[in-house]
Amino acid sequence: MAVQWLLVVHGIMTLTVVISFLCGQWPIFKGTPFQWIHYFLTRGAYHYLLRFVGMVFGSKGTDVVLTVEQFCCDRPNPILQVCIFLLGLIIYIAIIGPVYFLIAKSSFVYIPGYYIGDVHKYTSFLAVVVGVILFLLTSFCDPGTVNAANVSQYISAYPYDDIIYSEKECSTCRIPKPARSKHCSICNQCVARFDHHCGWMNNCIGERNTRYFMAFLFWHFLLCLYGAIAIGFILAGRVKELRVVHILTVYYGVENSFRNLAPRQWLAGTYNTQILVMVFLAIVSLLLAGFFAYHLKLCLTNTTTNETFKWREYISLRKKLSEAKASSAALKAGTPYCEAEAKAQAIVKRNMYDRGSFQNLSEIVFPLSSRPHTSCKHTPKPKSE
């Protein structure tokens, strides 16, 4: 019974933290515990720490904390980066390890079964190992560091669109800043086709390792789905092997109308650990599917997370300027200002890097910087007349 409760607590805590951290700021979670946990994880805990230190040690204690924060977070710190990576790896293993252990302990005894073969004992372990390898690849692979030696290649590969990207110099690296790149203050380097900095993996997600990041998400979605389906086949096999339906209906006189319900009740009472693990894996697979689908959409349109925010800011600014011009023109003409007409002038997002889904995906799988210099130039998709 203790194992079941341990699994329940582990599953609830994992799901709550993951949903709160990734989605807690969404409007749908406004006023819910998920929003509060998101605030606590991202900002609240640090603010409470500062207040506590200030109450106990005064302003000098607060200054010490701020100094440590500046040393650790506002400039490159190799020792801290190694610690963060190890912490991320420990968290990853702490999530996947206990789940795999519970599956092996509770379900492997029924393999081979009526619907599942002995090979799944080994393929499941291999699938977990592949997941760890993808985690390490994403963490250690160069995300696309821009330096003096390759900056001209990246400028040729990603031309400026003069909308959200214009020609400028990185004030830190003192080199021209290619379009779609960003200087990461944590890694202290400019990263080509910068998507985001993943604190869990302690690495930026950029041009050269987006493929590994996408593979990591997709593989773990498949891994959770595989585990849920495999356990489902194990349970279905147990019902078949033990002739549960026949026994319940013939020997215990269960009515035919309850033939579908009775085996489920028997399973819930006999194999509750396996059912809990199966439900947990199914829910996590849905979360991973949503996260993967979001990034896949970005890849198919050749957009990054960083560019999504840039376009949002640009469109918001253009809308405000358009409304201001419409209001000014209405005042000069002496006509009433119509907000609907101002909003009707739609601001079009013109992504010159979108070359079609197939070409966009090929750019993820085979980064432009890894291709021969003669073929790495980015050709925008022709504009429709």
C-alpha positions as CSV (number, residue, x, y, z in Angstrom):
1,M,0.0,0.0,0.0
2,A,2.9,2.3,0.8
3,V,4.2,1.9,-2.8
4,Q,0.8,3.0,-4.2
5,W,0.7,6.1,-2.0
6,L,4.3,6.9,-2.9
7,L,3.4,6.8,-6.6
8,V,0.3,8.9,-6.1
9,V,2.2,11.6,-4.2
10,H,5.1,11.5,-6.8
11,G,2.7,11.8,-9.7
12,I,0.6,14.6,-8.2
13,M,3.7,16.6,-7.2
14,T,5.4,16.1,-10.6
15,L,2.2,17.1,-12.6
16,T,1.5,20.1,-10.4
17,V,5.0,21.5,-10.7
18,V,5.3,20.9,-14.4
19,I,1.8,22.4,-15.2
20,S,2.4,25.3,-12.9
21,F,5.9,26.1,-14.2
22,L,5.0,25.8,-17.9
23,C,1.4,27.0,-17.9
24,G,0.7,28.8,-14.6
25,Q,0.7,32.2,-16.3
26,W,-2.0,31.3,-18.8
27,P,-5.3,33.2,-18.3
28,I,-7.2,30.0,-17.8
29,F,-5.2,29.5,-14.5
30,K,-5.8,33.0,-13.2
31,G,-6.7,32.9,-9.6
32,T,-5.9,29.2,-9.2
33,P,-3.2,27.5,-7.2
34,F,-1.3,26.9,-10.4
35,Q,-0.8,30.6,-10.9
36,W,0.4,31.0,-7.3
37,I,2.8,28.1,-7.7
38,H,4.1,29.5,-11.0
39,Y,4.7,32.9,-9.3
40,F,6.4,31.2,-6.3
41,L,8.7,29.1,-8.6
42,T,9.7,32.0,-10.9
43,R,9.8,35.0,-8.6
44,G,8.0,34.6,-5.3
45,A,10.5,32.3,-3.6
46,Y,13.4,34.7,-4.3
47,H,11.4,37.7,-3.1
48,Y,10.4,35.9,0.1
49,L,14.1,35.0,0.7
50,L,15.1,38.6,0.3
51,R,12.4,39.7,2.8
52,F,13.4,37.1,5.3
53,V,17.1,37.9,5.0
54,G,16.3,41.6,5.4
55,M,14.2,41.0,8.5
56,V,16.9,38.8,10.1
57,F,20.2,40.4,9.0
58,G,19.1,43.8,7.8
59,S,20.3,45.7,4.7
60,K,23.8,44.2,4.8
61,G,22.3,40.7,4.6
62,T,20.2,41.7,1.6
63,D,23.3,43.2,-0.1
64,V,25.1,40.0,0.3
65,V,22.3,38.0,-1.3
66,L,22.1,40.5,-4.2
67,T,25.9,40.3,-4.6
68,V,25.7,36.5,-4.8
69,E,22.8,36.8,-7.3
70,Q,24.9,39.1,-9.5
71,F,27.9,36.8,-9.3
72,C,25.9,33.7,-10.1
73,C,23.2,34.9,-12.5
74,D,24.2,38.1,-14.1
75,R,27.5,36.9,-15.5
76,P,29.0,33.6,-16.7
77,N,29.9,31.2,-13.9
78,P,31.3,27.9,-15.1
79,I,31.1,26.3,-11.6
80,L,27.5,27.3,-11.2
81,Q,26.6,26.2,-14.7
82,V,28.0,22.7,-14.0
83,C,26.0,22.6,-10.7
84,I,22.8,23.7,-12.6
85,F,23.4,21.0,-15.2
86,L,23.9,18.3,-12.5
87,L,20.8,19.5,-10.7
88,G,18.8,19.3,-14.0
89,L,20.1,15.8,-14.6
90,I,19.3,14.8,-11.1
91,I,15.7,16.1,-11.5
92,Y,15.4,14.3,-14.8
93,I,16.6,11.0,-13.3
94,A,14.4,11.6,-10.2
95,I,11.3,11.8,-12.4
96,I,12.1,9.0,-14.9
97,G,13.9,6.7,-12.5
98,P,11.2,6.0,-9.9
99,V,8.6,5.5,-12.6
100,Y,10.7,3.0,-14.5
101,F,11.5,1.2,-11.2
102,L,7.8,0.9,-10.3
103,I,7.0,-0.4,-13.8
104,A,9.7,-2.9,-13.6
105,K,8.8,-4.0,-10.1
106,S,5.1,-4.2,-10.6
107,S,4.7,-5.2,-14.2
108,F,7.7,-7.1,-15.5
109,V,6.6,-10.2,-13.6
110,Y,3.7,-10.5,-16.0
111,I,5.9,-10.3,-19.1
112,P,5.7,-12.3,-21.3
113,G,1.9,-12.1,-21.2
114,Y,-1.1,-12.9,-23.4
115,Y,-0.7,-9.7,-25.5
116,I,2.9,-8.7,-24.9
117,G,6.2,-10.4,-25.5
118,D,9.3,-10.8,-23.4
119,V,11.2,-8.4,-25.7
120,H,9.5,-5.4,-24.0
121,K,11.6,-5.9,-20.9
122,Y,14.6,-4.9,-22.9
123,T,13.1,-2.4,-25.3
124,S,11.7,-0.4,-22.4
125,F,15.2,-0.1,-20.8
126,L,16.7,0.8,-24.2
127,A,14.0,3.5,-24.7
128,V,14.9,5.0,-21.4
129,V,18.6,5.0,-22.3
130,V,17.9,6.7,-25.6
131,G,16.0,9.4,-23.6
132,V,19.0,10.0,-21.4
133,I,21.3,10.2,-24.5
134,L,19.0,12.8,-26.1
135,F,19.1,14.8,-22.8
136,L,22.9,14.8,-22.9
137,L,23.1,15.6,-26.6
138,T,20.8,18.6,-26.1
139,S,22.8,19.7,-23.1
140,F,26.3,19.4,-24.5
141,C,25.8,20.1,-28.2
142,D,26.9,23.5,-29.4
143,P,23.7,25.5,-29.9
144,G,25.3,27.5,-32.7
145,T,27.8,29.8,-31.1
146,V,28.5,32.9,-33.2
147,N,32.2,34.1,-33.2
148,A,34.5,36.1,-35.3
149,A,35.4,33.0,-37.4
150,N,31.9,32.1,-38.5
151,V,29.9,35.4,-38.1
152,S,30.1,36.1,-41.9
153,Q,28.7,32.7,-42.6
154,Y,25.7,33.3,-40.3
155,I,25.1,36.7,-41.8
156,S,25.0,35.2,-45.2
157,A,22.7,32.4,-44.1
158,Y,20.2,34.7,-42.3
159,P,19.8,38.1,-43.9
160,Y,18.3,41.0,-42.0
161,D,14.5,41.6,-42.5
162,D,14.7,45.2,-41.3
163,I,11.6,44.6,-39.3
164,I,12.5,42.8,-36.1
165,Y,16.2,42.4,-37.1
166,S,18.5,45.1,-38.3
167,E,22.2,45.3,-38.8
168,K,24.0,46.0,-35.5
169,E,26.9,44.9,-33.3
170,C,26.8,42.8,-30.2
171,S,27.9,45.1,-27.4
172,T,29.4,42.2,-25.5
173,C,31.1,40.0,-28.1
174,R,32.1,43.0,-30.2
175,I,31.2,41.3,-33.5
176,P,28.4,41.9,-36.0
177,K,25.1,40.4,-34.7
178,P,23.5,38.1,-37.3
179,A,19.8,38.2,-37.8
180,R,17.9,35.7,-35.6
181,S,20.8,35.5,-33.1
182,K,20.8,36.7,-29.5
183,H,23.4,37.1,-26.9
184,C,22.7,34.9,-23.9
185,S,23.9,36.5,-20.7
186,I,24.0,33.1,-18.9
187,C,26.2,31.4,-21.5
188,N,28.0,34.6,-22.4
189,Q,27.8,34.0,-26.1
190,C,25.8,34.9,-29.2
191,V,23.7,32.0,-30.4
192,A,22.5,31.7,-34.0
193,R,18.7,31.2,-34.6
194,F,18.2,31.6,-30.8
195,D,15.0,30.0,-29.5
196,H,15.4,30.1,-25.7
197,H,17.8,29.2,-22.9
198,C,16.8,26.0,-21.3
199,G,17.7,26.2,-17.6
200,W,16.9,22.5,-17.1
201,M,19.5,21.4,-19.6
202,N,21.7,24.4,-18.9
203,N,22.1,25.2,-22.6
204,C,20.7,27.5,-25.2
205,I,18.4,26.0,-27.8
206,G,19.6,27.3,-31.1
207,E,20.4,26.5,-34.7
208,R,22.6,23.5,-34.1
209,N,20.7,21.7,-31.3
210,T,17.1,22.4,-32.0
211,R,16.9,19.0,-33.7
212,Y,18.1,17.3,-30.5
213,F,15.6,19.3,-28.4
214,M,12.7,18.3,-30.7
215,A,13.9,14.7,-30.7
216,F,14.0,14.8,-26.9
217,L,10.4,16.0,-26.6
218,F,9.1,13.7,-29.2
219,W,10.9,10.7,-27.9
220,H,9.7,11.2,-24.3
221,F,6.2,11.6,-25.6
222,L,6.5,8.2,-27.4
223,L,8.2,6.8,-24.3
224,C,5.3,7.7,-22.0
225,L,2.7,6.6,-24.6
226,Y,4.6,3.3,-25.0
227,G,4.6,2.7,-21.3
228,A,0.9,3.5,-20.9
229,I,0.0,1.2,-23.8
230,A,2.3,-1.6,-22.7
231,I,0.7,-1.6,-19.2
232,G,-2.7,-1.6,-20.8
233,F,-1.8,-4.7,-22.8
234,I,-0.4,-6.4,-19.6
235,L,-3.7,-5.7,-17.7
236,A,-5.8,-6.9,-20.7
237,G,-3.6,-10.0,-20.8
238,R,-4.2,-10.7,-17.1
239,V,-8.0,-10.5,-17.6
240,K,-7.7,-12.9,-20.6
241,E,-5.3,-15.4,-18.9
242,L,-7.2,-15.6,-15.7
243,R,-10.6,-15.8,-17.5
244,V,-11.9,-13.1,-15.2
245,V,-15.0,-12.4,-17.3
246,H,-15.9,-16.1,-17.4
247,I,-15.4,-16.5,-13.6
248,L,-17.3,-13.4,-12.6
249,T,-20.3,-14.2,-14.9
250,V,-20.5,-18.0,-14.5
251,Y,-19.3,-18.7,-10.9
252,Y,-20.2,-15.5,-9.2
253,G,-23.4,-14.8,-11.1
254,V,-22.6,-11.3,-12.3
255,E,-25.3,-10.2,-14.7
256,N,-24.4,-9.9,-18.4
257,S,-25.1,-6.2,-18.3
258,F,-22.2,-5.7,-16.0
259,R,-19.7,-7.9,-17.9
260,N,-17.7,-4.8,-19.0
261,L,-17.8,-3.2,-15.6
262,A,-16.9,-6.1,-13.4
263,P,-13.4,-6.7,-14.8
264,R,-12.6,-3.1,-14.4
265,Q,-13.5,-3.2,-10.7
266,W,-11.5,-6.4,-10.3
267,L,-8.5,-4.7,-12.0
268,A,-8.8,-1.6,-9.9
269,G,-8.7,-3.7,-6.7
270,T,-5.9,-6.1,-7.8
271,Y,-3.6,-4.0,-10.0
272,N,-4.0,-0.5,-8.6
273,T,-0.3,0.2,-8.9
274,Q,-0.2,-0.6,-12.6
275,I,-3.3,1.5,-13.2
276,L,-1.9,4.5,-11.4
277,V,1.3,4.3,-13.4
278,M,-0.6,3.9,-16.6
279,V,-2.8,7.0,-15.9
280,F,0.3,9.0,-14.9
281,L,2.1,8.1,-18.1
282,A,-1.0,8.9,-20.2
283,I,-1.3,12.4,-18.6
284,V,2.4,13.2,-19.0
285,S,2.3,12.0,-22.6
286,L,-0.5,14.5,-23.3
287,L,1.5,17.3,-21.7
288,L,4.5,16.4,-23.8
289,A,2.4,16.2,-26.9
290,G,1.2,19.7,-26.4
291,F,4.6,21.1,-25.7
292,F,6.0,19.2,-28.8
293,A,3.1,20.4,-31.0
294,Y,3.8,24.0,-30.0
295,H,7.5,23.8,-31.0
296,L,6.7,21.8,-34.1
297,K,4.4,24.6,-35.2
298,L,7.3,27.0,-34.7
299,C,9.6,24.8,-36.8
300,L,7.1,24.4,-39.6
301,T,6.8,28.2,-39.9
302,N,10.5,28.8,-39.3
303,T,9.9,30.9,-36.2
304,T,11.6,30.7,-32.8
305,T,10.2,31.4,-29.3
306,N,12.3,34.5,-29.2
307,E,10.9,35.7,-32.5
308,T,7.4,35.0,-31.3
309,F,7.8,37.6,-28.5
310,K,9.6,40.0,-30.9
311,W,6.7,39.8,-33.4
312,R,4.1,40.2,-30.6
313,E,5.9,43.4,-29.4
314,Y,6.2,44.7,-33.0
315,I,2.6,44.1,-33.9
316,S,1.4,45.6,-30.6
317,L,3.5,48.7,-31.3
318,R,2.2,49.1,-34.9
319,K,-1.4,48.7,-33.7
320,K,-0.9,51.5,-31.1
321,L,0.7,53.7,-33.8
322,S,-2.1,53.0,-36.2
323,E,-4.7,53.9,-33.6
324,A,-2.9,57.1,-32.7
325,K,-2.7,58.1,-36.3
326,A,-6.4,57.4,-36.9
327,S,-7.3,59.3,-33.8
328,S,-5.1,62.3,-34.9
329,A,-6.6,62.2,-38.4
330,A,-10.1,62.2,-36.9
331,L,-9.4,65.2,-34.8
332,K,-8.0,67.2,-37.7
333,A,-11.0,66.3,-39.9
334,G,-13.5,67.0,-37.2
335,T,-15.0,63.6,-37.4
336,P,-15.6,61.1,-34.6
337,Y,-12.8,58.6,-34.0
338,C,-13.8,55.1,-34.9
339,E,-11.7,52.5,-33.0
340,A,-13.1,49.7,-35.2
341,E,-11.7,51.3,-38.4
342,A,-8.3,51.8,-36.8
343,K,-8.2,48.1,-35.8
344,A,-9.4,47.1,-39.2
345,Q,-6.0,48.0,-40.6
346,A,-4.5,44.6,-39.9
347,I,-0.8,44.5,-39.2
348,V,0.6,41.7,-41.4
349,K,3.4,39.5,-40.0
350,R,5.9,39.0,-42.9
351,N,8.3,36.3,-41.9
352,M,10.9,36.2,-44.7
353,Y,12.5,33.1,-43.2
354,D,9.5,31.0,-43.8
355,R,10.3,29.0,-47.0
356,G,7.6,26.3,-46.7
357,S,7.1,23.5,-44.3
358,F,9.5,21.0,-46.0
359,Q,12.4,23.5,-46.3
360,N,11.8,24.8,-42.8
361,L,12.0,21.3,-41.3
362,S,15.1,20.5,-43.4
363,E,16.7,23.6,-41.9
364,I,16.1,22.1,-38.4
365,V,17.4,18.7,-39.3
366,F,20.3,20.0,-41.4
367,P,21.3,23.4,-40.0
368,L,22.5,26.0,-42.6
369,S,25.8,26.4,-40.8
370,S,26.6,22.7,-41.3
371,R,26.0,22.8,-45.1
372,P,28.6,23.8,-47.7
373,H,29.2,27.5,-47.9
374,T,27.9,27.6,-51.4
375,S,24.4,26.4,-50.4
376,C,23.9,27.9,-47.0
377,K,22.5,31.2,-48.2
378,H,18.9,31.7,-47.1
379,T,16.5,32.2,-49.9
380,P,13.2,33.7,-48.8
381,K,9.9,32.2,-50.0
382,P,8.6,34.2,-53.0
383,K,5.8,36.7,-52.1
384,S,2.4,36.0,-53.5
385,E,1.0,38.7,-55.7
